[in-house]
Amino acid sequence: MGHRPFRDNRVTSHVCLTARAFLASKVIISDVVDEKIRSTVEKIVNSWGGPFSVEMGVPWRKAVSNWKARGGAVVLLTMYGENIANSDVLERITKLGKDLMVIVGSEKIDPECYKICDFQVAIGNEPHAETSALAVFLHEFWRGRQLTHKFKGAKLRVIPQKRGKKVIKVKRG
């Protein structure tokens, strides 16, 4: 929420890449269309696999109301929310068994959003970056399982090693 194309391209790209790497299936960039971000995300998915998509230009209120109408729950990541480390908020979210929309913002969140979200979750109750908050939330939500996930359709894969780097092309069968 709140992507500013003239200022936020790199941060928004990092939010998208974090969302994909931590097993979100989609990012909705509300209110604006930014083809540079779409191109970046599509290149990553093409090379490193998916499924993952990006939707743009949907007004945030409409995106949230459509999500809720389909039975999903909405989580707002904010420093004002229930602290993920010392509350049962994650347990309550998990028990719902619903698809989640996780909102992060690059600028001040509209006060209405605080009223219509189902959960307000804080990754610490201090100012923090939306990319790191998203990563920590999804890591805790998936209990670390995303760290060994193999994406479908990947053309490239990293071979972990102690030093250096090794990326291989995935053979198609």
N, C-alpha and C positions, 0 to 999 in steps of 0.2 A: 504494500500500500504506500502510495506517495512517491513513486519513482519519478525522478526529474531527469529527462533525457540529457539535458545540457550539463548535468552534474554527476549523475549517479550510475553511469554505464558500468563501470568496473565493479562497484558494490553490488548492483543488481545482478550482474553476471555471476558474481561469487555466491549470492544467495541462491540463484538457480542451480549452479554446480553443486553446492552443498545439499540442496534439496534432493537432487538426483542421486548423489553419492550416498545419502542417508535414507534412500528408498521411498521418497515421495514419488508419486506418479505424475504430478503435474504442478506447474506454477501458473498462477493467474496474476498477471501484472495489471492492476486495476487502473481504469480511467485513461490510460495512454497506450499508444501503440509505438513500439520502438523496434524497428526492423533489425537494427544492429544487434540487439539482445537476442532476438529470435534466431538470427543467423549464427551467433555464437553457440547457442544452445543446440541447434540442429546439427552443427558440426561435431560437437561433443558426442551427441547421441549416435550420430552416424559412425563415428570412430570407436567409441567406447561402449556402445550398447544402451539398451533401455529395458522396458518401455519408459519414456518420459516425454512430456509435451509441455508447451507453453501456450497460454491463451492470453490475449491482450485486449485492452480497450473496454472491458466490461466495467461499468461503474461499480464501485466496491459494495454499495448497498444492495445492488441487484445480484452480484456474485454471492454475497452472504445469504440473501433471502432465497435464492435458487438452491443453494447448498442445503439450507435448513428444510426447504420444502421437499427435498429428496431424502430427508431423514438423517442428514449428517449433523455433526456437532462442530462448533466453532471454538477454537482456542486462540486467544490473543496473548502473544508473548510480550510482556511489559514488566518493567521493574517494579510496578505497583501491585503485581499479582501475588498469589499464594506462592511462597517459595517452594520450588520443586524438591529441595533437599530436606525440608523439615515440616512438610505437610503431606497429606494423603491425596493430593490433587491428581497425581499421575495414576494412582490406583483407581480413583473414581472415573477418570477419563477412559482407562483401559476397560473397566467393567462395563462401560456403555456398549462396547462392541460396535460402535458406529464408525463410518468413514469420518476422517477429521479434515477440517480446513484449519490450517495454522497460519495466523496472520502475523506478519512482521512489517514494520514500517520504517521508511527512511526519513520521514519527517514527523512532525507532531500528529498523533493519532486523533481523528475526529472524536470528540467526547461521546457521540452516539454509539461508536463502536464498543466502548466499554459497557454500554447498556445492553447491546444485543448479542454479545458473545456469550457462550455458555460457560467458559472458563477463562480466567485471567491467571496466567502462569508467569512467575518470575524465575529467571536463572540468576539468583542472587537479587537482592533488592537495592542494586546500585546501577548507575548508568552503564550500558554495555552496547555492543554492536549487534545489529540484527542477524548478521551471518553467524556469529558465535552462539547467540541465543538459539537459533534454529538448529545448529549442529548439536548442541548439548541436549536440547529437548528431544530431538529425534534419536539421538544415541540412547538416552534414558528410556524413551518409548519402546524402541526395538531391543533394548537390553544388550546392545552391542552386536546383535546378529548381523547388522548391515555391514560390518567390517570384513566379512568373508564372503559376501554375496557376489555371485558371478552374473553379470548382466547379459541378457539375451541379445544376439545380433552383434556382439562386439567384434570389431575388426582388429583391435589392439588389446593387449593384456600385459600388465606388469608382472614380471617374475621377481618376487621379493628376494633380496640378497643383503648381506651385511654391508657391502660397500659398492659404490657405483650404481649404475642403473641399467636395467635390461627390460626392454619392451619388445614383445614378439607380435607378429601378425598371426591372427587366429585363422587356422585352415578351415575352409568350408568343406563339408562332406557331401 
